[in-house]
Amino acid sequence: MGEYRHGGSSIGFAARKLLFCVFPFVSAVLMLSWFFVLRSSTARPSFLDRAFLPTVTTLSVVKSDIPLHQQLSTPSSISTRTRAILVDDTEPTKPEKINNIVAATTANLDAGPKPVNDNKPTAAEEEAIIRPETRAASVNGDVNCNGERSLVNTKPQQQQPQLKVFMYDMPPEFHFELLGWKPEPGRVWPDIKTHIPGYPGGLNLQHSIEYWLTLDLLASEVPQIPRAGSAIRVRNSSEADIIFVPFFSSLSYNRYSKLNPHQKKSRNNELQDKVVKYLTSQPEWKRSGGRDHLVMAHHPNSMLSARMKLWPAMFVLSDFGRYPPNVANVDKDVIAPYKHIIKSYVNDSSEYDTRPTLLYFQGAIYRKDGGLARQELFYLLKDEKDVHFQFGSVKKDGIHKASRGMHSSKFCLNIAGDTPSSNRLFDAIASHCVPVIISDEIELPYEDVLDYSEFCVFVKTSDAVKDKFLINFIRSIKKEEWTRMWTRLKEVEHFFQFQYPSVEGDAVQMIWQAVGRKVPGVRMKINRARRYSRFAVTDTHRGGRGGGGSRHHIHTPKNFW
């Protein structure tokens, strides 16, 4: 019996050993067989049903002769399926071939998958190329690192609004009445065909973004007014990409933030309270929790109390210096340029050698918070030759002096003050004076499509305050490099120009386009918030005493102050 057990055990062991040897061999054979089956297939396997994909819009990026500001404002409807061939070819694609390229490539794509072994490109694919110098261009038609952006769409190029904006008809006390406009009974907006209320000058102008955007939306409803078409006002909020809040918050702060002797609360604070009450009572706000609302708060001190209650909205800001990161951040909000105060340098024919001042700064020197570097730099640079570093203000012809100084300088300092940003950067751009930015926390307008290193010099604060570091660094920049940046400044300056009516590629259109690039993220957040909307928990379900059955509101973030 023992021998029988021993024999049975030996047989079992041999069987298991044989199984372990055979299994890897069979697996290898199956894998090789599957590999050869795939190799011999005449078409790529299709894992997606093409019927569920959006209509194919084929885009090819080519070098274009279209001016940069017109290219940036061209509407771009990007499909999930794009195709282009990267080649090294020095022969430029002729503009007259473009329509044939697009039509041929679209037909080729619609014909279905191509054989795996057919590596030879078709004639249409050979035409639809990305030139080496334009490979850095993004598919959404934005600026590449060379300052070029060329996008060929299957649709004819025409001025079509990219962004549909629903603007609240808020009472005039929130907008043009702050400028002294007296509305007729029952009228909300001025008749811009006959009269446009003026905006106060001086430093008020630098935060006037709310004024220009509102005027642009009003003009979109008047066919007789020629304007660019990045945004258009719609009357049905359900059709809108964004909900615009026409509260002139920066003007409200500048003019009405001080308490009068008989007041317990300033008019600015009263208006903020009214804005919060107005917005949170609107069905559009309740529908999205405010996420698709655009609130302008460009002055760092504007909306100080309301911002903590309207934080889900998209803000238009100058920087994030006085905001907690969960109230305002680069993912949610839009950074807009200041309106420059000094005059633009029209017909600038200056050269490196005709600008006698090497480095220029004029402004407040003694600042708090992040602006302490100004004081240190003043003592480091005040005795350097060909450096102008002096105190200055808008008083006593200060703006004209600053204009003359910047127009005759090679480099202009932009140092952090009480906040990371200042209008000085945009004054420098308008003067074609190469900005030297010393502000570690600065956020810049349109930086997702614009490479500031092409026309600005960035220096870390910790390096700038080292003895002789900054001046030696600036002196090391040769004439050729400065000329390249100076030339680029003249090419991009119109991106920072505010005007009415707005034109292609100016600051108004660039801001609208920046807002438009945020819209997909806004929609995603709204859609994610609706996942369980039909099962929304109510006070009654949670055992509360209310019984009203209202959905919970978005919680207000903790006030960091």
NORBEL-V171619 format. One record per helix or strand of 2 or more residues. SS is the DSSP state (H for helix, E for strand). FROM is the first residue (numbers start at 1). TO is the last residue. If there is no record, write none. Layout:
ss=SS from=FROM to=TO
ss=SS from=FROM to=TO
This chain:
ss=H from=2 to=39
ss=H from=50 to=52
ss=H from=68 to=72
ss=E from=85 to=86
ss=H from=95 to=110
ss=H from=123 to=127
ss=E from=129 to=130
ss=H from=132 to=134
ss=E from=163 to=167
ss=H from=172 to=174
ss=H from=176 to=179
ss=H from=202 to=207
ss=H from=209 to=219
ss=E from=231 to=234
ss=H from=237 to=239
ss=E from=242 to=245
ss=H from=249 to=256
ss=H from=267 to=280
ss=H from=283 to=288
ss=E from=293 to=296
ss=H from=306 to=308
ss=E from=314 to=317
ss=E from=334 to=335
ss=H from=352 to=354
ss=E from=357 to=363
ss=H from=369 to=381
ss=E from=387 to=391
ss=H from=398 to=407
ss=E from=409 to=415
ss=H from=424 to=431
ss=E from=434 to=438
ss=H from=452 to=454
ss=E from=456 to=458
ss=H from=461 to=464
ss=H from=469 to=475
ss=H from=479 to=496
ss=H from=507 to=529
ss=H from=533 to=535
